[in-house]
Amino acid sequence: MLDHVVLHPPIKKTKSFGIRDKSNVASLLIILYQNNLEYITEIIKSLLKELVEKSVEGKHPKLMLRRTESVVEKLLANWLALCMYKNLEESTGSSLYLLYQAIKFQVVKGPVDAVTGDARYSLSEDRLLRTENRLEPVTITLNVEYEGKKYKCRCLDCDTITQAKDKMLDVIYRNIPYSTRPAGEDLDLDWVNENKTLQDEDNLKWKDNGWKQINMLKDYKLCNGADVVLTQYQKCRTLPRSPNGSVHSSGFYNREAVPITRTDSEVGTKYWHLVKQPDDAQTKGLSSEIYLTRLLATKGTLKQYIDDFIKTVLTASPNMLPVIKYLFDFLDDAAKQHNITDPEVAYTWKCNSLLLRFWVNIIKNPDFVFDIHKTNIVDSCLSVVAQCFMDSCSTSDQNLSKDSPSNKLLFAKDIPVFKKSVSKYFEDIQRMPAVSDQDLNAYLAEVSRMSTNYFTKDNALFELYSYVQKYSNEINESLEADSLTKAQQFPDRLGNVITNMEGPSNVGMAYV
């Protein structure tokens, strides 16, 4: 009953029922019906029909489903997230993970500034390290006593101690979920041969005009083959944390924490790694031609992984999930029913509903799918790939010049190819046999069984009721005015719900 109440027109039209409220209600409804997706699918279809009518009456029908400004748009996004999980698990997930790993591996092959997050090997111009730092690879022997093993870890002499620890943990816990492995800030890096603990900050360097450089491996003159161990450190020595959880001091530091021994005189110190910020001279250190060449070189290394992922997403195989075919047919039929002759309208609806709403979100956030750590630089590179995918869904041609954004120029030759893949994907699906309601419901029942017990329904029901309580006056007036809901005794049933939740003394006040 509550689903009908919260989706009734008056509450949706109330000005105080904002975008965040609509998103919350949609998420709560999906949680409540996670075990009955057939029912919530019927609700989505009904609301989509209303949305199509509203969009067609407007001047720009192509904009439908582009944003998440209504309950049905968020409902559809959540519905797709549940229904597409099997696709990720059995098909596209592996290529997505390989893409993430390839980007991560390529980035750490070169220097990454621990303070700014900029890297020499980047797809993003905004995160490109525009300075020439000489570096030498350093291969360290990591002893893991409880395993009786030794690991060879490739680092760079310009890595900070925390960066080196992270690379070592990546080697040891290569196939272990990130959330279950120890954090680098909880460990000390000890150089066995020298009986020395390496730290991001100690007395190796002095402050210079308020600036202090973070220690790197080369500052300790760590040589190839040096024996090191990771141990639990005995006391907390960390830089201050910013509100978003990163560590910083007069600037920001994008690692989780840094071992440090501090004195009162160091309060307010500005820390830097490879580049001082702000440093106007540094930002002009490379010409645009050089950094575009560097971006292209990184893109060339990652191209095969990007191509493989996009090919996997845009392949309409015979064993494709029935929800995709069903949704696309629904949108095609809606366009026909409203006599829409422009083929780009239905094309754009399909892009907005699945490719842009679901896949772009997944590309940007593989940590939604996998238990991994996404650094700032990896996040920036994934955003560039996502933008390329978005541009491939556009029906308009790109008019590029030398002044166009670097991410556009970077994939200028690839986007026309990807556009053809998108068109072929839609055409192949359109030619497939229609999905019957019986086949769709069979798949939805399977998904419902998979999603059992992931969320707490009682909490969701209480949260949903809070919206009913907040807008009880508008809802009750609407239900009384609607002959169908009145015949089904919805006003009385709603009153009983409020009585049970609030008690008899409050039910009258709810309708005042």
Secondary structure as the mmCIF struct_conf table of DSSP 4:
data_model
#
loop_
_struct_conf.conf_type_id
_struct_conf.id
_struct_conf.beg_label_comp_id
_struct_conf.beg_label_asym_id
_struct_conf.beg_label_seq_id
_struct_conf.end_label_comp_id
_struct_conf.end_label_asym_id
_struct_conf.end_label_seq_id
HELX_RH_AL_P HELX_RH_AL_P1 LEU A 2 VAL A 6
TURN_TY1_P TURN_TY1_P1 LEU A 7 LEU A 7
BEND BEND1 HIS A 8 HIS A 8
HELX_RH_AL_P HELX_RH_AL_P2 PRO A 9 LYS A 13
TURN_TY1_P TURN_TY1_P2 LYS A 15 SER A 16
BEND BEND2 PHE A 17 PHE A 17
HELX_RH_AL_P HELX_RH_AL_P3 ILE A 19 LEU A 32
TURN_TY1_P TURN_TY1_P3 TYR A 33 ASN A 35
HELX_RH_AL_P HELX_RH_AL_P4 LEU A 37 GLU A 57
BEND BEND3 GLY A 58 LYS A 59
HELX_RH_3T_P HELX_RH_3T_P1 PRO A 61 LEU A 63
TURN_TY1_P TURN_TY1_P4 MET A 64 LEU A 65
BEND BEND4 ARG A 66 ARG A 67
BEND BEND5 SER A 70 SER A 70
HELX_RH_AL_P HELX_RH_AL_P5 VAL A 71 CYS A 83
TURN_TY1_P TURN_TY1_P5 MET A 84 MET A 84
HELX_RH_AL_P HELX_RH_AL_P6 TYR A 85 ASN A 87
HELX_RH_PI_P HELX_RH_PI_P1 LEU A 88 THR A 92
HELX_RH_AL_P HELX_RH_AL_P7 GLY A 93 VAL A 108
TURN_TY1_P TURN_TY1_P6 LYS A 109 LYS A 109
BEND BEND6 GLY A 110 GLY A 110
STRN STRN1 VAL A 112 VAL A 112
TURN_TY1_P TURN_TY1_P7 ALA A 114 THR A 116
STRN STRN2 ALA A 119 ALA A 119
BEND BEND7 ARG A 120 TYR A 121
BEND BEND8 LEU A 123 LEU A 123
HELX_RH_3T_P HELX_RH_3T_P2 GLU A 125 ARG A 127
STRN STRN3 LEU A 128 LEU A 128
BEND BEND9 THR A 131 THR A 131
STRN STRN4 PRO A 137 VAL A 144
TURN_TY1_P TURN_TY1_P8 GLU A 145 GLY A 148
STRN STRN5 LYS A 149 LEU A 156
TURN_TY1_P TURN_TY1_P9 ASP A 157 CYS A 158
STRN STRN6 THR A 160 THR A 160
HELX_RH_AL_P HELX_RH_AL_P8 ILE A 161 ILE A 172
TURN_TY1_P TURN_TY1_P10 TYR A 173 ASN A 175
BEND BEND10 ILE A 176 ILE A 176
HELX_RH_3T_P HELX_RH_3T_P3 TYR A 178 THR A 180
BEND BEND11 ARG A 181 ARG A 181
HELX_LH_PP_P HELX_LH_PP_P1 PRO A 182 ALA A 183
HELX_RH_3T_P HELX_RH_3T_P4 GLY A 184 ASP A 186
STRN STRN7 LEU A 187 TRP A 191
TURN_TY1_P TURN_TY1_P11 VAL A 192 ASN A 195
STRN STRN8 LYS A 196 LEU A 198
BEND BEND12 ASP A 200 ASP A 200
STRN STRN9 GLU A 201 GLU A 201
BEND BEND13 ASP A 202 LYS A 205
STRN STRN10 ASP A 208 ASP A 208
TURN_TY1_P TURN_TY1_P12 ASN A 209 GLY A 210
STRN STRN11 TRP A 211 GLN A 213
HELX_LH_PP_P HELX_LH_PP_P2 ILE A 214 ASN A 215
STRN STRN12 MET A 216 MET A 216
HELX_RH_3T_P HELX_RH_3T_P5 LEU A 217 TYR A 220
TURN_TY1_P TURN_TY1_P13 LYS A 221 LYS A 221
HELX_LH_PP_P HELX_LH_PP_P3 LEU A 222 CYS A 223
TURN_TY1_P TURN_TY1_P14 ASN A 224 GLY A 225
STRN STRN13 ASP A 227 GLN A 232
BEND BEND14 GLN A 234 LYS A 235
HELX_LH_PP_P HELX_LH_PP_P4 LEU A 239 PRO A 240
STRN STRN14 ARG A 241 ARG A 241
HELX_LH_PP_P HELX_LH_PP_P5 SER A 242 SER A 242
TURN_TY1_P TURN_TY1_P15 PRO A 243 ASN A 244
BEND BEND15 GLY A 245 GLY A 245
STRN STRN15 VAL A 247 VAL A 247
BEND BEND16 SER A 249 GLY A 251
STRN STRN16 TYR A 253 TYR A 253
BEND BEND17 ARG A 255 GLU A 256
STRN STRN17 ILE A 260 ILE A 260
HELX_RH_3T_P HELX_RH_3T_P6 ASP A 264 GLU A 266
TURN_TY1_P TURN_TY1_P16 VAL A 267 GLY A 268
HELX_LH_PP_P HELX_LH_PP_P6 THR A 269 THR A 269
STRN STRN18 LYS A 270 TRP A 272
BEND BEND18 HIS A 273 VAL A 275
BEND BEND19 GLN A 277 PRO A 278
HELX_RH_AL_P HELX_RH_AL_P9 ASP A 280 THR A 283
TURN_TY1_P TURN_TY1_P17 LYS A 284 LYS A 284
BEND BEND20 GLY A 285 LEU A 286
HELX_RH_AL_P HELX_RH_AL_P10 SER A 288 VAL A 313
TURN_TY1_P TURN_TY1_P18 LEU A 314 LEU A 314
TURN_TY1_P TURN_TY1_P19 PRO A 318 ASN A 319
HELX_RH_AL_P HELX_RH_AL_P11 PRO A 322 GLN A 337
TURN_TY1_P TURN_TY1_P20 HIS A 338 ASN A 339
HELX_RH_AL_P HELX_RH_AL_P12 PRO A 343 LYS A 350
HELX_RH_PI_P HELX_RH_PI_P2 CYS A 351 TRP A 359
HELX_RH_AL_P HELX_RH_AL_P13 VAL A 360 LYS A 364
HELX_RH_3T_P HELX_RH_3T_P7 PRO A 366 PHE A 368
TURN_TY1_P TURN_TY1_P21 VAL A 369 VAL A 369
BEND BEND21 PHE A 370 ASP A 371
HELX_RH_AL_P HELX_RH_AL_P14 ASN A 376 SER A 392
TURN_TY1_P TURN_TY1_P22 CYS A 393 CYS A 393
BEND BEND22 THR A 395 SER A 396
HELX_LH_PP_P HELX_LH_PP_P7 ASP A 397 GLN A 398
TURN_TY1_P TURN_TY1_P23 LYS A 402 ASP A 403
BEND BEND23 SER A 404 SER A 404
HELX_RH_AL_P HELX_RH_AL_P15 SER A 406 LEU A 410
TURN_TY1_P TURN_TY1_P24 PHE A 411 ASP A 414
HELX_RH_AL_P HELX_RH_AL_P16 ILE A 415 ARG A 431
BEND BEND24 MET A 432 MET A 432
HELX_LH_PP_P HELX_LH_PP_P8 PRO A 433 SER A 436
HELX_RH_AL_P HELX_RH_AL_P17 ASP A 437 MET A 450
TURN_TY1_P TURN_TY1_P25 SER A 451 ASN A 453
BEND BEND25 TYR A 454 PHE A 455
HELX_RH_AL_P HELX_RH_AL_P18 LYS A 457 LYS A 470
TURN_TY1_P TURN_TY1_P26 TYR A 471 TYR A 471
HELX_RH_AL_P HELX_RH_AL_P19 SER A 472 ALA A 481
HELX_RH_AL_P HELX_RH_AL_P20 SER A 483 ALA A 487
TURN_TY1_P TURN_TY1_P27 GLN A 488 GLN A 489
HELX_RH_AL_P HELX_RH_AL_P21 PHE A 490 GLU A 502
HELX_RH_AL_P HELX_RH_AL_P22 PRO A 504 ALA A 510
TURN_TY1_P TURN_TY1_P28 TYR A 511 TYR A 511
#
